[in-house]
């Protein structure tokens, strides 16, 4: 064995498994793993201590057993939808919205407070509003009310000539934009099984290396700081599982 020191750089790939013991059908594009920590497991130790004249304080027998399985913690700052879904313990899906006109949508005015509209991602077309009851007074955007098109919010302003009274019903007409987006729904999935492949180089030896986990359960570990001065980093906890046909739960290989 020629390995003398370790300093790894490389690509971390995760391959979804269709079921326990299966081979991955594909691997996600490599993650930018900024840290990889291997905790090789813990062992409980029970000792039988001597109390004789010559054995007092000496371990006569030692019983050991595995107390905790090995884990690999990945610190990652790559957050494509499928990776963010893993980090949020959820699912990623693509949403497509076709532009349409929503006419006379009723809502109740709350002066100087944003009220949700029935849709978001609105087109740049003008939003119009009128009083529901007679006389059908009309209101003008950017004079009587403001619209947040991305979030789908409307705020009627007080202190403006012709402003509606607080609590009255109005009818709002708007147009949604044709819009595609990715949605990640969080906290609705149990941890998933993946094959894990770290394809790298040991900088200490200059040799190519692989860290392989044929099957591991991946779950988020710790908090995700979404507002930060740098790039968001999250931790994924990989628990290798020993599966039929494998001699070990994980392997490290390095070229000679």
C-alpha positions in Angstrom: 0.0 0.0 0.0 1.5 3.3 -1.1 -0.9 5.7 0.6 0.9 8.0 3.0 -1.4 11.0 3.3 -4.8 12.1 2.2 -5.9 15.4 0.7 -8.9 14.9 -1.6 -10.4 17.0 -4.3 -13.0 15.7 -6.7 -16.6 15.4 -7.9 -19.3 13.9 -5.7 -22.1 12.1 -7.6 -25.4 10.8 -6.3 -27.3 8.1 -8.1 -30.9 7.5 -7.2 -31.8 3.9 -6.5 -35.1 2.4 -7.6 -35.0 0.1 -4.6 -32.9 -1.5 -2.0 -29.9 -3.3 -3.5 -30.5 -2.0 -7.0 -27.9 -0.4 -9.2 -28.3 3.4 -10.0 -29.9 4.1 -13.4 -27.9 7.4 -13.6 -26.0 9.9 -11.5 -26.8 13.6 -11.0 -24.3 16.0 -12.3 -21.4 16.4 -9.8 -22.0 18.4 -6.6 -19.5 21.1 -5.5 -18.8 19.3 -2.2 -16.7 21.8 -0.1 -16.2 19.3 2.8 -16.4 15.5 3.1 -16.3 14.1 6.6 -16.2 10.3 7.3 -17.2 9.1 10.8 -16.3 5.4 10.7 -18.7 4.4 13.5 -18.5 4.0 17.2 -17.9 1.0 19.4 -19.2 0.4 22.9 -16.7 -1.1 25.3 -17.5 -3.0 28.4 -14.7 -4.0 30.7 -14.5 -6.6 33.5 -12.2 -5.0 36.1 -10.1 -7.1 38.4 -10.3 -6.6 42.1 -7.6 -9.1 43.2 -4.4 -8.3 44.9 -2.5 -8.4 41.7 -5.3 -7.6 39.3 -6.9 -4.6 41.0 -7.8 -2.0 38.4 -6.8 -4.2 35.5 -9.1 -5.1 32.6 -9.5 -8.8 32.8 -11.8 -9.0 29.8 -13.2 -6.5 27.3 -16.5 -6.8 25.4 -17.0 -4.6 22.4 -20.0 -4.1 20.1 -20.9 -1.6 17.4 -22.8 1.2 18.9 -23.2 3.5 15.9 -22.9 2.9 12.2 -20.5 4.8 9.9 -21.7 8.1 8.4 -20.4 10.5 5.8 -21.3 14.2 6.0 -21.2 16.2 2.8 -21.0 20.0 3.0 -22.3 21.2 -0.4 -23.0 24.6 -2.0 -24.6 23.2 -5.2 -28.3 23.6 -5.2 -29.9 22.5 -8.3 -33.6 21.6 -7.8 -33.0 17.9 -7.1 -30.3 18.7 -4.6 -32.3 21.4 -2.9 -35.1 18.9 -2.7 -32.8 16.5 -0.9 -31.7 19.3 1.5 -35.4 20.2 2.2 -36.5 16.6 2.4 -39.0 17.2 -0.4 -39.7 16.9 -4.1 -38.8 19.1 -7.1 -41.3 19.6 -9.9 -41.7 21.9 -13.0 -44.6 24.2 -13.2 -46.0 25.7 -16.4 -48.4 28.6 -16.4 -50.3 29.7 -19.5 -51.2 33.4 -19.6 -54.9 34.0 -19.1 -57.2 36.9 -18.2 -58.9 36.8 -14.7 -61.9 39.1 -14.8 -63.7 40.7 -11.8 -61.9 38.8 -9.1 -63.5 39.9 -5.8 -61.5 40.8 -2.8 -61.9 43.0 0.3 -59.8 46.1 0.7 -57.4 46.4 3.6 -56.0 49.9 3.3 -52.2 50.2 3.2 -51.8 46.4 3.6 -51.0 43.9 0.9 -53.9 41.5 0.0 -53.3 38.3 -2.0 -54.6 38.1 -5.5 -55.9 34.8 -6.9 -52.8 34.3 -9.0 -49.1 35.4 -9.0 -46.6 35.9 -11.8 -48.8 38.4 -13.5 -48.2 39.9 -16.9 -47.2 43.5 -17.4 -50.6 44.4 -18.7 -52.5 46.9 -16.6 -54.4 45.7 -13.5 -57.8 47.4 -13.2 -60.1 47.6 -10.2 -63.6 48.9 -9.5 -66.0 49.1 -6.6 -68.3 46.1 -6.5 -71.3 48.1 -5.3 -73.0 50.9 -7.2 -71.7 53.3 -8.3 -68.9 51.2 -9.8 -66.1 53.6 -9.1 -62.9 52.7 -10.9 -59.4 52.8 -9.4 -56.1 53.3 -11.1 -52.9 51.3 -10.6 -50.0 53.4 -9.1 -52.5 56.0 -7.9 -55.1 54.2 -5.8 -53.3 50.8 -5.5 -49.9 49.1 -6.0 -49.4 45.6 -7.4 -46.6 43.1 -6.8 -46.8 41.0 -9.9 -44.3 38.4 -8.9 -45.9 37.6 -5.6 -49.5 38.3 -6.6 -50.3 41.1 -4.1 -52.3 44.3 -4.2 -52.3 47.2 -1.8 -54.9 50.0 -1.8 -53.6 53.3 -0.5 -55.2 55.6 2.0 -55.0 59.4 1.8 -55.5 59.4 -2.0 -58.3 61.3 -3.6 -61.0 58.8 -4.6 -59.6 56.0 -2.5 -62.0 53.2 -1.5 -63.0 52.8 2.1 -61.4 50.2 4.2 -63.3 46.9 4.2 -65.3 47.4 1.0 -65.4 44.8 -1.8 -63.7 45.5 -5.1 -63.5 43.6 -8.4 -60.0 43.3 -9.9 -59.1 42.2 -13.4 -55.6 41.1 -14.3 -53.7 38.9 -16.7 -51.3 36.1 -15.8 -48.1 35.7 -17.6 -47.0 32.6 -19.5 -44.4 31.4 -17.1 -42.2 28.3 -16.4 -40.7 27.7 -13.0 -39.3 25.0 -10.7 -41.0 24.4 -7.4 -39.4 22.5 -4.5 -41.9 21.3 -1.9 -40.3 20.7 1.5 -40.8 18.4 4.5 -43.0 15.8 2.7 -40.5 13.0 1.9 -38.7 10.4 3.9 -35.0 10.0 3.4 -34.0 8.4 0.1 -31.5 5.8 -0.9 -28.6 6.6 -3.3 -25.4 5.2 -4.6 -22.6 7.6 -3.8 -19.5 8.0 -5.8 -16.7 10.5 -5.0 -14.4 10.6 -8.1 -11.3 12.4 -7.1 -7.6 12.8 -6.8 -5.5 12.4 -3.6 -3.4 15.5 -3.8 -0.9 14.1 -1.3 0.0 11.3 -3.8 -1.2 12.7 -7.1 -3.1 9.4 -7.6 -6.7 9.0 -8.8 -9.1 7.8 -6.1 -12.7 6.7 -5.6 -14.9 6.7 -2.5 -17.8 4.3 -3.2 -21.0 3.8 -1.3 -23.1 1.2 -3.1 -26.2 2.1 -1.1 -26.7 4.8 1.5 -29.6 6.6 3.1 -29.3 10.4 2.5 -31.0 12.9 4.8 -30.4 16.6 5.5 -28.3 17.4 8.6 -28.5 20.7 10.4 -29.9 24.0 9.3 -29.8 25.7 5.9 -28.8 29.4 6.3 -30.6 30.9 3.3 -29.6 34.5 4.0 -25.8 34.7 4.2 -22.9 36.9 3.3 -21.4 34.2 1.1 -22.9 31.1 -0.7 -25.4 28.9 1.1 -24.0 25.6 2.3 -26.0 22.6 3.5 -25.0 19.3 5.0 -26.3 15.9 3.8 -25.8 13.0 6.1 -25.1 9.7 4.3 -25.5 6.4 6.2 -23.9 3.6 4.2 -25.9 0.3 4.3 -24.4 -3.2 3.8 -26.3 -4.8 1.0 -26.3 -8.4 -0.3 -23.3 -9.1 -2.6 -21.1 -6.4 -1.0 -18.2 -7.1 1.3 -18.5 -3.7 3.0 -20.8 -0.7 3.3 -18.3 1.6 1.7 -14.9 1.5 0.0 -11.9 3.8 -0.6 -9.7 3.0 -3.6 -6.6 4.7 -4.8 -4.3 3.9 -7.8 -0.9 2.4 -7.0 
